[in-house]
C-alpha cells in the first residue's frame, strides 16, 4: 500500500512538472545580453592603477573581418587572464540566475584571491514566486537550489576545503555581501568535501581560466560587438561561442550531463560579454548559456546567466570584509 501511494505521488509530481515546464522555460528565456541590464551588482568598480596597454595592441579591427576581430579578442582576453593570475589580489562578485525544472533559481558568489590564499562564498535560493513547483525543486534538488557553500585554499594545500549546508536564511534588505546567514556551528545537512585547488596565483603551474568553457580562436563563432570606450578606459567585447564544437564544452558538458541527470544534455546557445580595462584587467563579464536534454519523460530546457564584476582595490580585497571568510579558513586549517 505504501509503495502504491509513493508511486502515485511521484506520478502526480511528474505530471505537475511536465505540465509546467513549458511555461517555466518561456518565462526564463532571456533577451540578448546587449539588451539587458545587470542583475543587481554594483558595477561602479574602478580601473586598477596599472599602465594602459593600448599602444601594444593593433588598431581595433572592423567586424566584417572576423579573423582579425577574433585575433584581437583573444589577444586581449588572454592578457586579462594572465593579469588576473599575476595580480596580488582580486575580488569577483557574481550574480546568477538559472532554471531548474523551469523554476528560477538565484544565487550570489564572492570569490577572493589575496596573495597565496583563496576564498569562495556562495548561496542560492529558489524564486519566491515559483509556488508548488518551487517547493518540489527544493525537495528533489536542494544542493543545487537552496544551499550555502564556503571554500578555502592556499597554494600550500593539496586540496581545497569545502563546506556546504542547506536552507540559508535570506534577507534581501541586507547589504549585498551579507544577505544570507547560517549557523555553521550547528548547521544540519552539513557536507564537508574537498576539491582541486584552483589556479589563481602567479607561482602556481598552469593557466587561469576565466570560464570552464574553452575560449580559443577556434571556439569563437562570431564577434558581434567590439568597442573601445576611451573616455572610461575599457574595451567592450560581445561574442558567441561555437556550441557545436566539442572542444568548447569538453569540460562543461560532462558536468552538465551529470548534474542534470540528462545523458543527452547539450548546450545550444552560448554568448559572452567581456569588458576589459585598457590596462588588460577584467572589469565585467556576463555569460548566458542555454541547454536542453531529456531526463526520463521530462524535457529539460534551461538558461544559465552569470554576471561578474571585478575589483582590485584594498577595500574590496580585504578578507576581513566578508562574512564567514575567517570561519572557513579556521575550519580548513584546523
Secondary structure as UniProt FT lines:
FT   HELIX           2..27
FT   HELIX           33..35
FT   HELIX           54..56
FT   TURN            63..64
FT   HELIX           66..86
FT   STRAND          89..100
FT   TURN            101..102
FT   STRAND          103..114
FT   TURN            115..116
FT   STRAND          117..126
FT   TURN            128..129
FT   HELIX           131..140
FT   HELIX           142..145
FT   STRAND          147..154
FT   TURN            155..156
FT   STRAND          159..166
FT   STRAND          169..170
FT   TURN            172..173
FT   HELIX           176..178
FT   STRAND          180..181
FT   HELIX           184..186
FT   TURN            188..189
FT   STRAND          191..196
FT   TURN            202..203
FT   HELIX           217..219
FT   STRAND          220..229
FT   TURN            230..233
FT   STRAND          234..241
FT   TURN            243..244
FT   TURN            246..251
FT   HELIX           252..260
FT   TURN            263..264
FT   STRAND          266..277
FT   TURN            278..279
FT   STRAND          282..295
FT   TURN            296..297
FT   STRAND          298..311
FT   TURN            314..317
FT   HELIX           319..321
FT   TURN            323..324
FT   HELIX           325..333
//
